[in-house]
Each structure stands twice: as C-alpha cells, then as structure tokens.
C-alpha cells in the first residue's frame, strides 16, 4: 500500500508473544486484510511445533501492508533511514505489563518515524486470544469500518482452529474480501 507521498505504508506486529502475534496474522488474513498470506499459506508457512512463522522482512520492497516481524526493532533504523517506508501503527502483544526497556525503545522509535500518525499499541496477549470485543477495539485503526458481527464470527473460527475456519462459508469469504485493505 502506498501513501500520497509515494512511500510504502505498513502496520507492524512485533514483540516476543509469538503465539499471539501469529494468531493476529491468522485472524487478519481470514478477515481479508493484506498480510502477504493466503488462507492456504497459513497452514504451509506456520511452524506447527512452535506455532510461529508467518513473518516478513519490512525492508523488502514487496512486503505486505500488515507485517509480523519479531526483528522489527533491529531493522527499524535501516527502514527509517531509507525514507521510503511509513509505519502507521505498531502492535506489541505482551503477557502483562510491557517490558520497560522495550516500551521505551519502541516509543522512541515511533517518535523518530516520519509518519506523524505512527502509534504504538500494547496488547494484552491473553485478552487478544479470548476477548473478541477487546481485540476489535484495539484493531480499529487497521479494521476501519469492518463490521463487528463478522469480526466476532471469524475471531471465533480462528480461535477454534483449522476445523472451525473451514466452516466459514462462501458468503463470509465474500464479505471478508470487501474488507478495507
């Protein structure tokens, strides 16, 4: 996705809560948002043992709009210096209070980003996996006008695992394809 200034625009999911960040990519993919993965890719590209994977390198020119990168903090300086990438939002799932050092570093990095709208949202990892209303509210900058009833239904299916996501019918798939990208 390119902004009016011609820069690539991205939303970043980072942090050490691998299960939660992977879940977010799976959910956002099932909602039809640009994560760089198809629903079929979710099975092929996810490590079953570690429940991880589904990452992209934000420095790559074909990186999708929504990027999961556990290495984001290490790459952000290079990305900002290039001047062709705008980070609109950074989501960081945490298993409690954010680590003070990481919080300070990410806040400082967000302040250095050329996009005035760049924002850091700390997500309660356990609530992300259990509370669809909480997650829907937190993801509003990405979801826009996405309808909550459809979000809630897809959330329940993704939480339920592969068998549950197969039950999403073609009408829901069509609604997901009309989601904001």
N, C-alpha and C positions, 0 to 999 in steps of 0.2 A: 504494500500500500504506500502510495506517495502522497506527501502533503503538497500544499500550494507552493511551497518553496522548492519542490523537486526532491526533497530528502525522503529517504525511506522512513516510514513510521512503524514503531513497534511497541508492543506491550510485552514486558518481561516477567516471567515467573522464575524465581530463584530461591535459594536457601537450602537448608540441609534436611528438610522434611520431605524426603524423596517420595514416600507413598502419597502424600497429599499433593505434591506438585505434579506427579504423574496422573493422579486422579483428576486434577484440574484440566490437564491436557486432554484426557479421555473425555471428560464432560464437555469441554468446549468444542472438541471435534464432533461429538454426537449432536451438538447444538448447531453445527454447520458453520462454525467460525473458522477462519484461516489459521490453522495450527501447523500446516505443512503435512498433515497426515490425513489419509482417508480412514474410514471406519475399518476397512480391511487391514490397513497398515498397523492399526493399534495392536492387533494380535501378532503380526510378524515382527514388529520393531520393539516390543516390550519384553524385557528380560522377565521370564516367569518366576525365576528364583528370587531375584532381588526386587521385583515389582518396580523396576526403574526403566530407564531408557527414554525414548520419545523426546530427545533433546536436539537442538540446533545451535549452530555457532552464529551468533549475531553479526559477526564480521563478514559472513558470507553474503555476497550480493543477492542471492535468491532466497534469503532467509524469509520465512513467513511472517505475517503480521504479529501473531502471538508466538513468543519464543520461550521455551523452557530451557534454561541454561544454569546449571549449578556452578559454572565457571564465569558467570556474568561479571562478578566483582573484579575478577582478574583481567577481563577483557575490556572493561568499560573505558579505561583511559585511552586505549588504542581507538576504540569506537568514537569517542568524543573528539579526539584529535583529527580524525578523518573528516569530520564535518558534514557527512552525507547521511547521517542517521539521526532521527529524532526519537527519543524514548518518551512515550506518552504516559506510561504508567508502569510501576514496578510492584509486583505482588510477592510477598515473602511469607509463606506459611511457617508458623512457629508452634512448638509444642509447649506453650506457656508464654511467659514474658520474653520479648526479643532479647537476644544476647546483646548486651550494651555496646560492645565493640563493633559488632556487625551493624547494629542500628545506627550508630554514629557514622560509620563509614558509608553506609548506603544513603543516609540523609545528606552527607557532604557531597557524595557523588551526584545525587539527584539535583542538588543546588548548582552543580557545575554543568549540568546538561543544558544544551542550547534551547531546549523547549521549555518555555515558562510554565506550561501545563503539566510538566512531569511531576508525578506524585508517587509516594511510597505508601502502600497499604500493607500493614501487618495482619496476617490472617491467623486466627486460632485454628490450628490444624485439626483438632478433634471436632470442632463445630463444622468445619468445612465438609467433613465426611458424614455428618449426622443431621445437620440443620439446613434444609434447602432454603428457607426464608433468609437466614443469616447470610448464606453464600450468595443468594440472588442480590441482596442489598449491597454486599461488598463488591460484586462484579458489575454493578450498574455502569461504570464508565466504559466497560467493554460491551455490555449487553444492549445498552441504549433502550429502545422500546420493545425489547423482546418480552413476550407475554409470560407472566409468572406461571399460569397453569401448565403451559408446555414445558417451561424450565423445570418445574417440580416433577413432572412425569418423566422427563429424560433423566433428571437427577436420580430418581428412584430406580430407574432401569440401570444406570451406570453403577450405582451403589450395589445393586443386586448382582452384578457380574455379567459375563458374556451371555449366559442363557437369557437373562432378563432383557439385555439390549437387543437380542434377536426378536423380541416380541414387539418392538416399536414398529407400527405398521407404516405402509407407504404414505398415508396422509400426514403422519407425523414427520416423515422424511421430507416431504414436500414443504411443510411448514418450516423445518429446520433450514432448508435451502434458501428460504426467503429471509432468513435472519440477517441483521446488519453485519457487514464484514469490515 
